[in-house]
Amino acid sequence: MSVRRRELLKAAVALAALPVAGFTHSAKDPFTLGVASGDPSPDGMVIWTRLAPNPLADDGLGGMPSRAVDVEWEVAADERFTRVERRGTTTATPQSGHTIHVELTGLRPGAEYFYRFRAHGHLSPPGRTRTAPAPRATDPLTICVASCSNYEQGFFTAYRGLAEEHPDLVVHLGDYQYEYAAGTSGNVRHHVGPETVTLANYRQRYAQYKTDPDLQAAHAAAPWLPVFDDHELADNWADEVPGKPQPAFLDRRAAALRAYYENMPLRRASLPRGIDMGIFRRVHWGSLATFHMLDTRQYRDDQPCADEISDCPERDDKARSLLGAQQERWLLNGFRQLHARWDLLGQQVFFAPLKTPRGFNPDAWDGYAANRDRIVAGMRDVRNAVVLTGDVHSHWAAEVRADDTPVATELVTTSISSGGDGSGDDDAVPADNPHIHYHSNRRGYLRARITADELRADFRELPFVSRPGAPVHTGASFTVPDQGHLSGGARSAGSPWAFANTRPSATRGR
């Protein structure tokens, strides 16, 4: 055993030996769901954990008593916790599912930190996090982008690969968990409990997902910026309209959003009120990047075309909206008023047009074409616009065009596990889509390195998820140069794409 590891173990034992009110040392470890952090600012972030000694309990309470519990926390500048900069005590209540959200302030900008919790005579695993840089900083940034992790359809090996990238930030674009009851066949793992409808159901489902060690590793590796999509509630919901008719849908929506907040490292500003939750928000990374995290579910009109792939006239209706009027104004005002080098939209559904032989997907932006046109027009005010997308269980790279001129880049991350192993690394792009440059139907995530001069995107892929232990390779890479640099401050009229030939046969590993 190394000296470093021995010192870590000694520190953990010493802290765990201190008493915690209300518990005895014989009680079960409550930190079965790991730790997380998120929404970093220049002076802090949120750190999170949830107490659950029996995480799969049917009542959704994780085996916790029906009383409040004090939880100690500490934040250090080193992973051995020899330089603790903040510590305190907060209370986990039954009403919040015994979750903890600590909003930290007063930390140094652009700095790495480590955090942990103590309760029930036990010490949590540590997490790594960081603050955002100072407002004028242009320090390089590495992000990983993920979405769509269905517990039943595959192992979460991609989350482990993501953690091993040691990113500065993880952007999660929804479908963190799936609402379905256990499948009958063909799945590699099985959900516990029925289809999620009640708060107890959703709490139990989140707990099952969070017991996965690969998901825990991804949370512990870096702060997250999460937004939800549809499966955190139910497939293809649109505001107050369920994808399929069902009784008491608004009660279900309230339960789902409350459970989402409880289980994500979100600030109090996102605390749900009834059926509503404030999830669209901005996070600034110095003057290098602004993340506009969008909500494409709570404010949308119902899907057109009876939610069937087609080309019905309704999808071009100028009155139809995916974002809602308030969120659209907020986004367009941000484009005009903010001046980061890169503007990144963290959002859920395919943005660029995607024509298939059967037509267009009404659940994506193709079902709300006029709303998309207004956003694309607003992107003309942006130096470098990048749309980050999830949902479709495959990798895509595309140009977003206005009058045949590229104004943005869309990078679509594949699923962590949803859809199973996938089928091939370079599936053919549907015809009549000249703006689309890459498509891969493997599982994985997106890694991007952002500097003042360029964004390099690597599509990270796994050959299988039906069993653990798959290696991660780069299926393709794209470099997007800073458009202001190319054209003296104005957007270049040419294509921003530079394709790096890093096919799986030529490049393995990082």
Backbone torsions as a table, in degrees:
resi	resn	phi	psi	omega
1	MET	NA	132.7	-178.9
2	SER	-70.9	158.1	177.5
3	VAL	-60.1	-40.0	-178.9
4	ARG	-62.1	-45.9	-179.6
5	ARG	-67.6	-36.9	178.8
6	ARG	-62.9	-40.3	178.4
7	GLU	-65.9	-38.7	177.4
8	LEU	-60.8	-45.3	-179.5
9	LEU	-64.7	-40.3	178.4
10	LYS	-62.0	-43.1	179.5
11	ALA	-63.2	-40.8	-179.9
12	ALA	-65.1	-43.0	179.9
13	VAL	-64.1	-41.5	-178.6
14	ALA	-64.3	-43.0	179.7
15	LEU	-69.0	-40.4	-178.2
16	ALA	-67.1	-22.4	-177.8
17	ALA	-75.7	-15.5	179.9
18	LEU	-72.4	145.8	-175.5
19	PRO	-73.8	150.7	173.6
20	VAL	-125.0	128.4	-174.9
21	ALA	-60.9	135.2	172.7
22	GLY	92.7	-5.3	-176.5
23	PHE	-133.2	159.8	174.5
24	THR	-116.0	161.6	-178.3
25	HIS	-68.9	-14.2	-179.1
26	SER	-82.1	-10.0	-178.2
27	ALA	-68.5	157.8	-179.8
28	LYS	-71.2	153.2	179.0
29	ASP	-61.2	123.2	179.2
30	PRO	-86.1	-7.0	-173.6
31	PHE	-96.7	51.2	-178.5
32	THR	-80.3	-11.2	-174.4
33	LEU	-108.1	7.3	175.6
34	GLY	76.2	-161.6	-177.8
35	VAL	-133.7	168.3	179.5
36	ALA	-158.5	161.5	172.5
37	SER	-142.0	163.2	-177.5
38	GLY	-170.4	175.2	177.8
39	ASP	44.9	61.6	-178.1
40	PRO	-69.6	148.4	171.8
41	SER	-126.1	175.1	-180.0
42	PRO	-63.3	-20.2	-178.7
43	ASP	-121.0	10.9	179.8
44	GLY	177.4	-164.4	179.7
45	MET	-172.0	179.3	172.9
46	VAL	-97.9	134.4	168.1
47	ILE	-114.1	145.9	-167.2
48	TRP	-137.9	147.0	161.5
49	THR	-156.9	171.2	178.3
50	ARG	-140.3	131.9	-179.6
51	LEU	-85.0	124.6	-176.6
52	ALA	-159.7	79.2	179.8
53	PRO	-65.3	-24.1	175.3
54	ASN	-126.7	76.5	-165.3
55	PRO	-61.5	-26.9	-175.2
56	LEU	-96.6	16.5	178.2
57	ALA	-54.9	137.0	-175.2
58	ASP	-63.3	-26.3	-179.0
59	ASP	-79.9	-2.1	178.7
60	GLY	76.6	3.1	-176.4
61	LEU	-93.5	-0.1	171.9
62	GLY	68.5	18.8	-179.4
63	GLY	80.1	11.6	-179.3
64	MET	-86.8	151.0	176.8
65	PRO	-71.5	161.1	-178.0
66	SER	-85.8	53.0	176.0
67	ARG	-147.9	161.7	179.5
68	ALA	-72.6	150.5	-177.8
69	VAL	-133.6	130.8	175.0
70	ASP	-77.6	135.9	179.9
71	VAL	-126.4	128.0	177.0
72	GLU	-91.5	147.6	178.2
73	TRP	-138.1	154.9	175.0
74	GLU	-149.9	149.4	-178.8
75	VAL	-126.9	129.9	-175.2
76	ALA	-128.1	159.1	178.3
77	ALA	-85.8	-4.4	179.9
78	ASP	-139.7	155.1	-174.9
79	GLU	-73.0	-11.3	174.8
80	ARG	-90.3	-2.9	178.2
81	PHE	59.5	35.2	175.1
82	THR	-88.4	-15.6	179.1
83	ARG	-123.4	72.8	-179.4
84	VAL	-74.3	126.7	-177.9
85	GLU	-104.2	-24.5	177.6
86	ARG	-145.9	141.7	170.7
87	ARG	-150.4	158.1	179.9
88	GLY	-174.9	-175.3	178.4
89	THR	-130.7	136.5	175.6
90	THR	-132.7	174.4	-172.7
91	THR	-119.4	128.6	173.5
92	ALA	-96.6	126.2	-174.7
93	THR	-113.4	155.0	174.7
94	PRO	-60.2	-34.1	-178.0
95	GLN	-62.6	-29.0	179.6
96	SER	-99.3	14.6	-177.0
97	GLY	66.7	25.3	-177.2
98	HIS	54.5	40.8	173.0
99	THR	-97.1	157.4	-179.0
100	ILE	-124.8	127.2	171.2
101	HIS	-125.5	106.8	178.4
102	VAL	-105.6	117.6	177.3
103	GLU	-92.9	108.5	-175.4
104	LEU	-88.7	145.2	173.9
105	THR	-138.0	170.2	174.7
106	GLY	80.5	10.4	177.9
107	LEU	-89.2	168.3	-178.7
108	ARG	-78.9	140.1	179.3
109	PRO	-70.4	148.4	175.7
110	GLY	62.3	33.0	-174.1
111	ALA	-120.7	149.5	175.8
112	GLU	-88.7	139.8	179.1
113	TYR	-137.2	163.4	175.8
114	PHE	-129.6	146.3	-174.5
115	TYR	-142.3	159.5	176.7
116	ARG	-162.5	169.6	-176.9
117	PHE	-129.7	160.5	176.5
118	ARG	-142.1	131.6	177.2
119	ALA	-165.2	159.3	172.4
120	HIS	61.4	24.9	-177.1
121	GLY	71.8	14.0	-176.2
122	HIS	-127.0	155.4	177.5
123	LEU	-109.2	134.3	178.5
124	SER	-73.1	162.0	167.1
125	PRO	-63.5	155.1	178.6
126	PRO	-81.8	157.6	172.6
127	GLY	-123.9	152.5	175.5
128	ARG	-104.9	136.1	178.0
129	THR	-145.4	-177.1	176.9
130	ARG	-159.9	156.5	172.5
131	THR	-87.1	158.8	172.4
132	ALA	-71.5	157.6	178.4
133	PRO	-68.2	169.1	174.3
134	ALA	-61.6	155.8	-171.1
135	PRO	-54.0	-33.5	-176.5
136	ARG	-95.2	-0.1	-174.6
137	ALA	-73.6	147.6	175.1
138	THR	-123.6	35.3	179.6
139	ASP	-59.5	140.7	177.3
140	PRO	-57.4	152.7	-175.4
141	LEU	-134.5	131.5	172.1
142	THR	-111.4	124.5	177.8
143	ILE	-119.9	154.0	166.1
144	CYS	-120.5	141.1	-176.2
145	VAL	-121.0	131.8	-174.9
146	ALA	-140.7	160.5	173.9
147	SER	-165.1	164.8	164.6
148	CYS	60.4	80.4	177.6
149	SER	-117.6	98.7	177.8
150	ASN	-93.3	114.9	-174.9
151	TYR	-58.7	-36.7	-175.3
152	GLU	-75.6	-30.2	-169.3
153	GLN	-91.8	-3.5	178.2
154	GLY	177.0	162.6	175.4
155	PHE	-79.6	154.6	-173.6
156	PHE	-89.7	38.4	-179.0
157	THR	-57.7	-34.2	-179.9
158	ALA	-62.3	-34.7	175.5
159	TYR	-62.8	-38.6	177.7
160	ARG	-64.0	-44.3	177.3
161	GLY	-60.7	-41.6	177.8
162	LEU	-59.1	-45.5	-179.8
163	ALA	-60.4	-38.0	-177.3
164	GLU	-74.3	-8.9	172.6
165	GLU	-74.8	-17.5	-176.2
166	HIS	52.2	55.1	-178.4
167	PRO	-71.3	164.3	172.6
168	ASP	-79.2	-25.7	-172.4
169	LEU	-156.4	142.9	174.0
170	VAL	-115.7	126.0	176.5
171	VAL	-104.6	115.1	-179.0
172	HIS	-108.7	124.4	-167.9
173	LEU	-106.6	21.5	169.3
174	GLY	109.9	174.0	-171.9
175	ASP	55.7	47.0	177.0
176	TYR	-63.5	-36.0	174.6
177	GLN	-141.8	165.0	-177.5
178	TYR	-118.0	144.7	-169.6
179	GLU	-86.0	-6.9	-169.0
180	TYR	-70.9	151.2	168.3
181	ALA	-68.7	168.3	-178.5
182	ALA	-57.8	134.4	175.9
183	GLY	-72.7	163.3	-175.6
184	THR	-91.6	-27.6	-177.5
185	SER	-160.3	161.4	173.6
186	GLY	81.3	-2.6	179.5
187	ASN	-96.5	149.4	-178.2
188	VAL	-87.9	-18.8	174.8
189	ARG	-142.4	171.4	-174.0
190	HIS	-134.2	137.3	173.2
191	HIS	-64.5	147.0	170.7
192	VAL	-97.2	138.0	176.8
193	GLY	88.9	172.9	-178.1
194	PRO	-80.7	-178.4	170.3
195	GLU	-54.7	137.9	-173.5
196	THR	-76.4	120.8	179.1
197	VAL	-130.8	-41.3	-176.9
198	THR	-96.6	167.1	176.5
199	LEU	-59.6	-39.8	178.0
200	ALA	-61.8	-42.1	177.9
201	ASN	-59.2	-49.5	-177.0
202	TYR	-65.6	-40.8	177.8
203	ARG	-61.2	-42.5	178.6
204	GLN	-63.9	-41.2	-178.0
205	ARG	-65.8	-44.7	175.8
206	TYR	-59.7	-40.4	180.0
207	ALA	-62.2	-41.8	179.4
208	GLN	-61.6	-45.6	179.8
209	TYR	-62.3	-41.7	-175.0
210	LYS	-75.0	-10.5	172.0
211	THR	-74.5	-13.7	-179.2
212	ASP	-67.4	124.0	-176.2
213	PRO	-66.4	-29.4	178.9
214	ASP	-70.7	-39.6	175.1
215	LEU	-65.3	-41.5	176.9
216	GLN	-59.1	-40.9	179.7
217	ALA	-62.9	-40.7	179.8
218	ALA	-64.3	-39.4	177.2
219	HIS	-67.2	-39.5	-176.0
220	ALA	-75.3	-13.1	-173.3
221	ALA	-81.3	-28.5	-171.6
222	ALA	-167.8	161.5	173.3
223	PRO	-68.5	148.5	-178.7
224	TRP	-110.2	150.3	164.4
225	LEU	-116.9	97.1	-177.9
226	PRO	-101.5	147.2	166.2
227	VAL	-136.3	153.3	-179.4
228	PHE	-93.2	160.6	171.0
229	ASP	-118.3	-133.0	-174.0
230	ASP	-92.9	-39.4	-170.4
231	HIS	-71.4	-13.7	171.0
232	GLU	-63.5	-18.6	173.8
233	LEU	-118.7	-73.9	-179.9
234	ALA	-164.3	152.0	-172.8
235	ASP	-56.1	127.0	170.7
236	ASN	60.3	32.1	175.3
237	TRP	-72.0	153.2	-178.7
238	ALA	-139.2	103.7	-178.3
239	ASP	54.4	-115.1	-177.2
240	GLU	-96.8	11.6	-176.5
241	VAL	-110.4	119.5	176.9
242	PRO	-74.0	157.1	176.4
243	GLY	-62.1	-34.0	174.6
244	LYS	-130.1	143.8	-178.9
245	PRO	-55.6	137.0	179.0
246	GLN	-159.2	146.4	179.8
247	PRO	-72.8	152.3	172.9
248	ALA	53.8	39.5	-177.7
249	PHE	-63.2	-36.5	-178.3
250	LEU	-67.7	-33.5	173.5
251	ASP	-64.0	-40.2	177.8
252	ARG	-64.7	-41.7	178.5
253	ARG	-60.5	-45.1	179.5
254	ALA	-60.1	-43.0	179.6
255	ALA	-64.9	-42.9	-176.8
256	ALA	-65.2	-44.1	-178.3
257	LEU	-70.2	-35.2	175.6
258	ARG	-63.3	-44.3	179.3
259	ALA	-65.6	-36.2	177.8
260	TYR	-61.7	-48.7	178.4
261	TYR	-58.9	-46.3	-178.4
262	GLU	-56.7	-33.7	-170.6
263	ASN	-103.3	5.2	178.1
264	MET	-117.8	151.0	178.0
265	PRO	-80.8	72.1	-175.6
266	LEU	-110.6	153.7	178.1
267	ARG	-77.6	164.6	-178.3
268	ARG	-61.1	-23.6	178.1
269	ALA	-60.5	-21.8	179.3
270	SER	-95.3	4.4	-179.7
271	LEU	-59.8	124.4	-177.7
272	PRO	-64.6	150.0	172.1
273	ARG	-125.8	102.0	-175.5
274	GLY	64.7	-124.5	-178.2
275	ILE	-88.4	-0.1	-173.5
276	ASP	-109.2	144.9	179.7
277	MET	-143.8	127.5	178.9
278	GLY	-83.8	96.4	-175.2
279	ILE	-110.8	-22.8	177.8
280	PHE	-77.2	136.4	-170.8
281	ARG	-167.0	168.9	176.5
282	ARG	-118.3	144.4	171.6
283	VAL	-129.5	127.7	-177.3
284	HIS	-100.4	135.5	175.8
285	TRP	-114.3	81.5	-173.9
286	GLY	57.0	-144.9	173.3
287	SER	-98.0	6.9	178.7
288	LEU	-75.7	-46.7	-170.5
289	ALA	-147.0	143.7	168.2
290	THR	-119.6	127.4	176.0
291	PHE	-98.9	118.7	174.3
292	HIS	-101.2	102.4	-177.2
293	MET	-90.7	119.8	-170.1
294	LEU	-103.2	160.1	175.1
295	ASP	-118.3	108.8	-178.3
296	THR	-106.2	21.7	179.9
297	ARG	-121.9	-45.4	-168.9
298	GLN	-72.6	-21.5	-171.7
299	TYR	-118.5	1.2	-174.1
300	ARG	-76.7	150.7	165.4
301	ASP	-69.4	157.5	178.2
302	ASP	-59.0	149.0	-178.5
303	GLN	-59.3	141.4	177.2
304	PRO	-79.6	-179.5	171.1
305	CYS	58.3	30.2	-177.3
306	ALA	55.3	28.6	-180.0
307	ASP	56.8	34.9	176.6
308	GLU	-117.7	141.2	178.2
309	ILE	-60.9	120.8	-177.5
310	SER	-167.6	-165.5	175.8
311	ASP	-132.9	52.2	-176.6
312	CYS	-72.8	148.9	-178.5
313	PRO	-60.7	-26.0	-175.4
314	GLU	-57.9	-29.6	-175.4
315	ARG	-68.5	-16.6	178.4
316	ASP	-95.8	3.7	-179.2
317	ASP	-61.2	122.0	-176.6
318	LYS	-66.0	-21.3	-178.8
319	ALA	-80.8	-14.2	-175.7
320	ARG	-80.3	142.9	-176.4
321	SER	-137.2	142.6	171.5
322	LEU	-93.6	-35.4	-174.8
323	LEU	-93.4	-23.1	-169.0
324	GLY	82.7	154.5	-172.6
325	ALA	-62.8	-43.3	-176.3
326	GLN	-64.8	-47.3	-178.4
327	GLN	-66.9	-37.0	178.1
328	GLU	-62.4	-44.8	177.7
329	ARG	-61.3	-43.8	179.3
330	TRP	-57.7	-44.1	-178.4
331	LEU	-68.5	-47.4	-177.7
332	LEU	-66.7	-36.9	175.1
333	ASN	-63.4	-37.8	176.6
334	GLY	-63.1	-40.5	176.3
335	PHE	-57.9	-41.8	-175.0
336	ARG	-77.4	-33.7	-168.2
337	GLN	-99.5	-22.3	-175.9
338	LEU	-101.2	150.9	-170.8
339	HIS	-136.6	46.9	171.3
340	ALA	-73.2	159.7	178.9
341	ARG	-64.1	-38.6	-178.1
342	TRP	-126.5	132.8	172.3
343	ASP	-110.3	118.1	-177.1
344	LEU	-114.9	125.2	176.5
345	LEU	-94.8	114.8	173.1
346	GLY	-92.1	107.2	-173.1
347	GLN	-148.1	174.1	-158.6
348	GLN	-100.0	-36.6	-167.0
349	VAL	-120.3	157.0	-172.4
350	PHE	-52.5	127.8	-174.0
351	PHE	-94.3	-53.1	-178.5
352	ALA	-65.8	154.6	174.4
353	PRO	-58.9	140.1	177.3
354	LEU	-139.1	102.6	-178.2
355	LYS	-93.7	128.1	176.1
356	THR	-113.4	168.2	179.0
357	PRO	-56.2	-25.7	-178.9
358	ARG	-93.2	-11.2	-178.3
359	GLY	128.4	-142.9	-174.0
360	PHE	-118.9	155.2	179.7
361	ASN	-83.3	113.7	-175.6
362	PRO	-73.0	-16.5	179.7
363	ASP	-81.7	-15.8	178.3
364	ALA	-94.3	-173.5	-180.0
365	TRP	-62.8	-20.4	175.2
366	ASP	-61.1	-22.8	176.2
367	GLY	-82.0	-3.0	-175.3
368	TYR	-140.7	54.9	-167.2
369	ALA	-62.3	-38.9	-178.3
370	ALA	-67.8	-39.7	175.9
371	ASN	-60.7	-42.3	177.8
372	ARG	-63.1	-41.6	-179.8
373	ASP	-58.3	-39.2	179.6
374	ARG	-66.9	-38.8	177.9
375	ILE	-67.3	-43.0	178.7
376	VAL	-61.5	-41.2	176.8
377	ALA	-60.1	-39.6	177.9
378	GLY	-66.0	-26.2	179.5
379	MET	-67.8	-15.0	175.6
380	ARG	-64.6	-21.1	178.3
381	ASP	-84.1	-2.0	-171.4
382	VAL	-108.0	136.0	-178.9
383	ARG	-66.9	-49.3	179.4
384	ASN	-139.6	103.2	179.5
385	ALA	-100.5	131.2	178.6
386	VAL	-132.3	124.9	178.0
387	VAL	-99.2	122.0	176.2
388	LEU	-102.8	127.5	-168.9
389	THR	-134.0	150.5	174.3
390	GLY	-122.5	-140.0	166.1
391	ASP	78.7	-42.4	-163.1
392	VAL	-95.3	3.3	172.6
393	HIS	64.0	29.3	176.1
394	SER	-160.1	155.6	177.0
395	HIS	-81.1	139.3	174.0
396	TRP	-143.0	150.0	170.0
397	ALA	-131.7	129.5	-173.3
398	ALA	-147.5	156.5	167.6
399	GLU	-92.4	143.4	170.1
400	VAL	-103.6	122.7	-171.6
401	ARG	-116.7	148.0	170.0
402	ALA	-124.7	116.1	-177.6
403	ASP	53.4	45.2	177.2
404	ASP	68.9	8.2	175.7
405	THR	-105.8	126.4	177.8
406	PRO	-64.7	127.6	177.0
407	VAL	-119.3	-9.8	-178.3
408	ALA	-160.9	167.5	176.1
409	THR	-116.1	136.1	171.8
410	GLU	-113.4	129.0	177.3
411	LEU	-120.7	114.7	-177.0
412	VAL	-104.3	122.5	177.5
413	THR	-87.3	142.6	176.1
414	THR	-73.5	-174.7	179.9
415	SER	-85.4	157.3	171.1
416	ILE	-69.5	-44.3	-178.5
417	SER	-148.8	-17.0	-174.4
418	SER	-62.7	130.8	-177.8
419	GLY	95.9	-2.5	177.8
420	GLY	74.6	-153.9	-169.4
421	ASP	-64.7	-26.7	-175.2
422	GLY	87.2	-175.7	-172.8
423	SER	-148.2	87.3	174.8
424	GLY	90.1	160.3	-172.8
425	ASP	-99.0	-22.3	-178.0
426	ASP	-137.3	72.1	178.6
427	ASP	-65.2	150.0	-179.8
428	ALA	-65.3	136.2	175.1
429	VAL	-74.6	134.5	177.8
430	PRO	-53.7	144.9	-178.9
431	ALA	-61.1	161.5	178.3
432	ASP	66.6	30.9	177.2
433	ASN	-132.5	63.8	-175.2
434	PRO	-66.2	-16.1	-179.6
435	HIS	-82.4	-6.9	-178.1
436	ILE	-97.4	129.2	-171.7
437	HIS	-110.7	-15.2	-177.0
438	TYR	-158.4	144.4	175.3
439	HIS	-150.0	130.0	176.3
440	SER	-140.9	135.8	-175.3
441	ASN	-102.6	23.9	173.6
442	ARG	-89.7	165.8	175.5
443	ARG	-83.8	164.1	178.1
444	GLY	152.0	-141.7	-177.5
445	TYR	-161.6	173.8	178.8
446	LEU	-109.2	135.2	172.3
447	ARG	-116.6	134.4	179.4
448	ALA	-135.1	135.0	174.7
449	ARG	-108.8	120.2	-173.7
450	ILE	-115.1	124.7	173.8
451	THR	-126.0	179.0	177.6
452	ALA	-64.5	-25.5	-173.9
453	ASP	-96.7	-25.4	-175.6
454	GLU	-164.3	162.4	168.3
455	LEU	-117.0	124.6	175.5
456	ARG	-109.5	123.0	-178.5
457	ALA	-110.6	128.2	177.8
458	ASP	-115.8	122.7	176.7
459	PHE	-85.6	106.1	-175.6
460	ARG	-90.7	128.9	-169.3
461	GLU	-134.5	152.5	178.8
462	LEU	-119.8	141.2	179.6
463	PRO	-73.5	-20.5	-179.9
464	PHE	-161.3	154.5	171.2
465	VAL	-131.7	3.6	-179.1
466	SER	-74.8	-9.3	172.2
467	ARG	-146.8	158.5	-176.4
468	PRO	-72.1	166.9	166.7
469	GLY	89.0	14.6	-178.9
470	ALA	-67.7	142.8	173.4
471	PRO	-76.3	160.4	178.6
472	VAL	-111.4	133.1	175.5
473	HIS	-134.0	167.0	177.7
474	THR	-93.9	116.5	-180.0
475	GLY	-76.7	-37.1	178.5
476	ALA	-164.9	157.7	177.4
477	SER	-131.1	144.8	174.9
478	PHE	-129.5	140.5	175.7
479	THR	-113.9	126.4	178.7
480	VAL	-111.9	106.8	-179.3
481	PRO	-70.6	153.9	172.7
482	ASP	-61.6	118.7	-175.0
483	GLN	-70.1	-33.1	176.2
484	GLY	-64.4	-37.5	178.6
485	HIS	-66.2	-38.1	-177.3
486	LEU	-69.9	-31.4	-169.7
487	SER	-128.1	27.0	173.9
488	GLY	67.3	30.2	176.4
489	GLY	108.7	-13.9	176.9
490	ALA	-109.8	156.2	-178.7
491	ARG	-65.9	136.4	176.8
492	SER	-67.5	143.0	178.6
493	ALA	-79.4	-12.9	-178.5
494	GLY	-90.0	177.9	177.8
495	SER	-67.9	137.8	178.8
496	PRO	-82.4	-1.7	-168.6
497	TRP	-84.2	139.0	166.8
498	ALA	-132.8	114.8	-173.8
499	PHE	-91.1	125.6	176.5
500	ALA	-96.8	126.2	-174.4
501	ASN	-79.2	81.2	178.8
502	THR	-120.9	64.6	179.3
503	ARG	-71.1	157.4	-179.1
504	PRO	-53.9	-32.6	-178.1
505	SER	-71.3	-19.9	-176.4
506	ALA	-104.1	-26.7	-173.7
507	THR	-132.0	122.2	174.9
508	ARG	-121.3	156.1	179.3
509	GLY	73.7	-155.5	-175.1
510	ARG	-77.4	NA	NA
